[in-house]
Each structure stands twice: as C-alpha cells, then as structure tokens.
Amino acid sequence: MDSAHSSAVMLVSNFVFPNDLHVHWSMMIVLYPYITGLVDGAFIIAALYYLFDIKSLRPVARFSLLFALAFLCCATLPLLLHLGRPERNLNMLLTPSPSSAMAGFGYIYAVSMGVLTFIVLFVYRPDLVELRATSKGLRHLIYRTLTFDSIDLSPSALELDRKIIRFLVGIGIPIAVVLHGYVGFIFGGVKANPTWSTPLMPVIFLFSACVSGISAIILAYIVIRKFKGRSIDHGCIKTCIKILTLFFIMAFAFEMLEVFSHSYLKSGYHHMVEGLLNGPLAASFWLWQVKICSVIPLLLLGAMGFFHMERYLYNFLAAIVSAILLLQVLIMRWNVVIGGQLMSKSARGYTEFHPEWLGKEGILSVILVMAIPFIILFVLGRIFPLWTPDNETNDHK
Amino acid sequence: MINRRSFIKNVLNGTIAGSLYLVWPMGGSSLEIPEQIPGIQGKDYDILHQEFAFIVDITQCIGCGSCCVADKREYHVPDGHYRTWVERYVKGFSDEIYVDCPNGGLDGYQHPRTDIDEKTRDTFFVPKLCNMCKEAPCVQVCPVGATFKSPDGFVLVDEKRCVGCAYCIQACPYSVRFINPHTRVVEKCTWCYQRVRKGLLPACVQVCPTGARKFGSMKDETSEVYEILKGPGVLTVLRKEMGTFPALYYKGARREVI
C-alpha cells in the first residue's frame, strides 16, 4: 500500500463476500483443462509427423494418437463429477444457450472425438487389416468392425488413406486449438474475476497444453520402452525435446508476461492480484510453478540443447524435465483455477481452499480420474499395437 | 336428556356441515391480499410492458438484519448461504476501511466493533442483493439457458433446467449466487418475483423498519422509486465498470462501497 488513499479501497479488513467463502470450481475443474491440454499436446506431436513431415517423430506418432484418444475419452469425466446435477448434462447439447462460451463444449468435444477416432482408424488401417486376417472370434469381429469390413491394401487405397489422414490431421489442428483455446477462453471470458479476465488466457492455456502433452508423450515413451526392455529412439527424443523447449519458452514467457503486465499497468485490481500472488499463492506460484517447475526445466533444457551428452544421460534428463513440466502445468492450472477464486469479489480479502480426500471432487477422485485414461490406453494398446517392428525406431526405415 | 345415538348423529351432522362450509364456494377469495404495488392486482399482467426498480438508501439502513431474516424465512435459505446480506462499513480517520458481515448480518449489528484501534470517522451499513442487471453476465454465461431474463426485467433461475455448473457464480460480479446444497442447483435473490406478480412487495422491503429498501414500478409515476429516480438526488450502481447496468440503485453509497 503506497498511500492512505489507495489503501482506502483495498485489502484492509480481509473482508470476503459471504457467498465467496466457498471455492465453487475445485480440483475437477483443475483436471479438466489439464486433460484436454494433454490431448492437445499429444495431438500436436502426431500432427508434426503426419502433416508437417517431421520424420524423426515416427516412433511416437501413432502412440501420441492413441494417448490423445485415451485422454480425450475421459475429458468429460471431471466435468460430470463437478456438476451439481450431472444427470442433466445432456441439457448442454439439447438446450444450449448460444451466448455462453461453455455451451460450445459438447459440440467442440464431439467433433474432436470424431476426427481423432477417424485419424486413428485410418492410420492403423493396414495393421488392422493384417490383424483381422490373423485373428479369430471376437477379436476378428472387432477388427472387421474397425476396418469397416474393407481389406483393400492396394497402393491406390493406401495413397487415398494417406491423403485422408493428411486432411483429417489438417482439420484436426484447428479443432485441437479451438478445443483448448476455448477452455482458456472459459476463464478469460469471466470479467468479474480480474486474474482470469485477460485475452492472454487462451494463449497461455494453449502453449501450456502443448507443453504438458509433449512432456507426457516423452515421459510415457521412455517409461514404457524401458519397462518393456526395448530400445529408445534417440533422434526422436531429441526432436521432441527441441519442440518441447520451443513451446515451453513460449508458455513460460506468456505466463510471466501476464503477471508483469498486471504489476506494471497497476490498473484496477492489481493490488489484489499482487496480494494474491505474494500471499495465498506465494508457495504454489512463485516457489513451485516458477522457481522449481519452470526455472529448473529451463536450465536443464538449455543444458540439453547446448552441451553434448551421452545418450543415456540425455534420455534420463528428458524424462526428468518432462516429469517436472507435467507438474508445472498441473500447478499452473491449480493456480489459475483455484487461485483465481481465492480472491473475493469484494476486492478486500482472500478465502481459503482445503482439498478433501473423499467426495466426488476429492483427492481420491482426482487419482481415479487420472488413472482411467491409462487403463483405456492399455486396452487400446491391446487392439491397436503401440509399436510394430515397422515404426519402432527410425532405424527400421 | 340426549341419548348416545342422537349425540353421534348430531356430531356427524355438524362435521359434514362444517366440512361443506369449508369447501363451499363463497363467491370470492377467502384470502385477501393487500395491494402493496399499485396497478397489478385485479388486472391482466402485461409482462412486456413492466419495469421495476429497487433502491437501497444507505443513509437509512440501521443494520437490524430484519431483511435477512425475512429472506431466510421466505426461501428457507440454507445456513452459510445468502440471497441477501448486510455489510457493515467502518471508516477510520486514516481513510482505512473495515468491512465485516458476520452471518450475513442475520443477527443484526447489535454491538460496535471493538477490534479497530483508530478513531472512527464514519460508519454505515450496506444491504446487498441481486442487481438484476440489464446486461447480466450470469444470463450470458449459462450454458443451458437455465438463468434467464424475464420480459419484465427479472433475472431468474429455472431450477429444473440448471445443471449446477457454477459458471454463473463465477460470472456474477456481485457474488449473489450460490449452489443450494439440497437442490444442488444455483440459487439467488429474485426480488421476490412470486410476490411482485401478486402485487406484493419483496419480503425484505416489506419488513424494513426504516424504508431503506425501496421497490416499485417505474410505470407508476406516483411510486417512491419513480420519484427518486426522476429527482435530482445522486444515485449510484455497484461495479459500474463491469458494464452490467444494474436495476438496483444505491442512494448515499460512499465510493468505498464495492
């Protein structure tokens, strides 16, 4: 507080509006943008391979698609758990209010799901046709359904597949951008909350989505391959890390830009936002999100980019950086979603949030919701082979 | 001497006659509703040509909490949630502002604050309720159209349609909304729409002992709200910078009121 005048309207008696004591959007709404972000980032990896022909991503391209699909299947779960009346969820599709940003979710989600499913089916078609020929019983029926009863693998059919895949991935990119940019806009469009209400919000969400998705692919690829005792394609990891570095620099720059804009412009509620970041969010924002989970990965990524390293060390650091960045994005979502609500609209005080263990929005539910995509991925991996000798590494080309 | 048979007969007859009296059409409503808002009772309610205003006169509020009690009783508002509340502002000579609102002001402000060290320059109470914005953010953001604006200017919630997503709670700059833990849908002040449609004042207005809460039709040129809004007195709205254009006006609100 610089002067008595400014203190007259700000922050003196920690007064919270009576209805603001409760944090209405809690951990499930932290998970929702986190999950859609993972989907987006994973899809970007696939798009870079299938549309932009970055060939070194071949070992993770198909895996990214399945990873994205597994998580997209669960993107609505946290929302359903959050709704007061989840049984009315179809109202979003049946009686949408066109003026609401949120009303678009069902449609954007459905289109994303459709496009991603078709991309997976076309990408896997040659494998599915082969598996159909060698399988029996229920598996045969599944593969027959997934190939739409077509066994045509002639060069012209495969060329048509390739064109369709490029087209689908081409429209998939704007859809993925809309899906996650829109999630950012849900927050950015709330003018009553000064920490959310910024046009930068969709941009920040998009870049951090790419960071989380690419990190997840790197980490999952390394862990699964190690677990299975298979080789890790170094060229692929290197490309992924370079892309991750680019997206993370952008994400972190925009996150910081937003904070510095607030503190430099000193307009409206900057005292409240400042007080929030230096008060209730001091540990989760400055310490965890910025210092531990952003500065350290930046230094590591810099070292990986500038210095020559042994492959095993590079891969090890890649896994570590990815894990930290996955945490960074989760903490960032926490700080935006829950942190933003700690500030009462009275502009005179902050409320508190204590996560509960049980309950439909509790910590156990969070763990369950985050475990389900991996179960789906496991099941998908039984139907769609994650790696075949053909795409295992770039050396097999 | 009455025997047992005729006694039972008489009792039965009396019971039947009494019941008939209760159900017999008496040629008029047995419940006389007093007319508190002129021009509504006994007429067709032209929903397209109505306009109402609510004025809170801060200089008259004594912080008794009657309005909060009336509201809680009218709607069985769950504890810890508030459709309306009364804040107490204390302004010190250093320009510091101390605001509190224990239990939403339900118990009335019976004792002065003792935790303020400096000399008090001014103190006042600020009742809060739905602002019935003309450009309501809650209506805009509701994904299913459960929160809507009626043609006569009331922002209402269809509790059978609401999904309980709480987006409107985030969007409301005045924090007048909450999720009712029993119905699991959103709830807020309606300016007692069901009463207004019967020509009755909102419950909080009716019980206010000092007339700090005023409500009336802008179509009635004799109404108090019309007179005040037409007159030269300074009226303000809350959070004007939000561009919500509230139909709730404040008279005598200091600039510190948010």
Boltz contact constraints between the chains, C-beta under 6 A:
constraints:
  - contact:
      token1: [A, 4]
      token2: [B, 94]
      max_distance: 6.0
  - contact:
      token1: [A, 4]
      token2: [B, 95]
      max_distance: 6.0
  - contact:
      token1: [A, 8]
      token2: [B, 95]
      max_distance: 6.0
  - contact:
      token1: [A, 8]
      token2: [B, 97]
      max_distance: 6.0
  - contact:
      token1: [A, 9]
      token2: [B, 256]
      max_distance: 6.0
  - contact:
      token1: [A, 12]
      token2: [B, 96]
      max_distance: 6.0
  - contact:
      token1: [A, 12]
      token2: [B, 97]
      max_distance: 6.0
  - contact:
      token1: [A, 13]
      token2: [B, 98]
      max_distance: 6.0
  - contact:
      token1: [A, 13]
      token2: [B, 99]
      max_distance: 6.0
  - contact:
      token1: [A, 15]
      token2: [B, 99]
      max_distance: 6.0
  - contact:
      token1: [A, 17]
      token2: [B, 175]
      max_distance: 6.0
  - contact:
      token1: [A, 18]
      token2: [B, 82]
      max_distance: 6.0
  - contact:
      token1: [A, 18]
      token2: [B, 85]
      max_distance: 6.0
  - contact:
      token1: [A, 18]
      token2: [B, 101]
      max_distance: 6.0
  - contact:
      token1: [A, 18]
      token2: [B, 104]
      max_distance: 6.0
  - contact:
      token1: [A, 19]
      token2: [B, 82]
      max_distance: 6.0
  - contact:
      token1: [A, 19]
      token2: [B, 175]
      max_distance: 6.0
  - contact:
      token1: [A, 19]
      token2: [B, 178]
      max_distance: 6.0
  - contact:
      token1: [A, 20]
      token2: [B, 175]
      max_distance: 6.0
  - contact:
      token1: [A, 24]
      token2: [B, 166]
      max_distance: 6.0
  - contact:
      token1: [A, 24]
      token2: [B, 169]
      max_distance: 6.0
  - contact:
      token1: [A, 83]
      token2: [B, 163]
      max_distance: 6.0
  - contact:
      token1: [A, 83]
      token2: [B, 164]
      max_distance: 6.0
  - contact:
      token1: [A, 83]
      token2: [B, 165]
      max_distance: 6.0
  - contact:
      token1: [A, 84]
      token2: [B, 164]
      max_distance: 6.0
  - contact:
      token1: [A, 84]
      token2: [B, 179]
      max_distance: 6.0
  - contact:
      token1: [A, 84]
      token2: [B, 184]
      max_distance: 6.0
  - contact:
      token1: [A, 84]
      token2: [B, 185]
      max_distance: 6.0
  - contact:
      token1: [A, 85]
      token2: [B, 163]
      max_distance: 6.0
  - contact:
      token1: [A, 85]
      token2: [B, 164]
      max_distance: 6.0
  - contact:
      token1: [A, 85]
      token2: [B, 184]
      max_distance: 6.0
  - contact:
      token1: [A, 88]
      token2: [B, 163]
      max_distance: 6.0
  - contact:
      token1: [A, 91]
      token2: [B, 144]
      max_distance: 6.0
  - contact:
      token1: [A, 91]
      token2: [B, 163]
      max_distance: 6.0
  - contact:
      token1: [A, 92]
      token2: [B, 143]
      max_distance: 6.0
  - contact:
      token1: [A, 95]
      token2: [B, 144]
      max_distance: 6.0
  - contact:
      token1: [A, 95]
      token2: [B, 145]
      max_distance: 6.0
  - contact:
      token1: [A, 97]
      token2: [B, 142]
      max_distance: 6.0
  - contact:
      token1: [A, 97]
      token2: [B, 143]
      max_distance: 6.0
  - contact:
      token1: [A, 97]
      token2: [B, 145]
      max_distance: 6.0
  - contact:
      token1: [A, 99]
      token2: [B, 140]
      max_distance: 6.0
  - contact:
      token1: [A, 100]
      token2: [B, 141]
      max_distance: 6.0
  - contact:
      token1: [A, 100]
      token2: [B, 142]
      max_distance: 6.0
  - contact:
      token1: [A, 100]
      token2: [B, 143]
      max_distance: 6.0
  - contact:
      token1: [A, 102]
      token2: [B, 143]
      max_distance: 6.0
  - contact:
      token1: [A, 102]
      token2: [B, 167]
      max_distance: 6.0
  - contact:
      token1: [A, 103]
      token2: [B, 143]
      max_distance: 6.0
  - contact:
      token1: [A, 190]
      token2: [B, 170]
      max_distance: 6.0
  - contact:
      token1: [A, 190]
      token2: [B, 171]
      max_distance: 6.0
  - contact:
      token1: [A, 192]
      token2: [B, 171]
      max_distance: 6.0
  - contact:
      token1: [A, 192]
      token2: [B, 173]
      max_distance: 6.0
  - contact:
      token1: [A, 345]
      token2: [B, 173]
      max_distance: 6.0
  - contact:
      token1: [A, 345]
      token2: [B, 175]
      max_distance: 6.0
  - contact:
      token1: [A, 346]
      token2: [B, 258]
      max_distance: 6.0
  - contact:
      token1: [A, 347]
      token2: [B, 258]
      max_distance: 6.0
  - contact:
      token1: [A, 348]
      token2: [B, 99]
      max_distance: 6.0
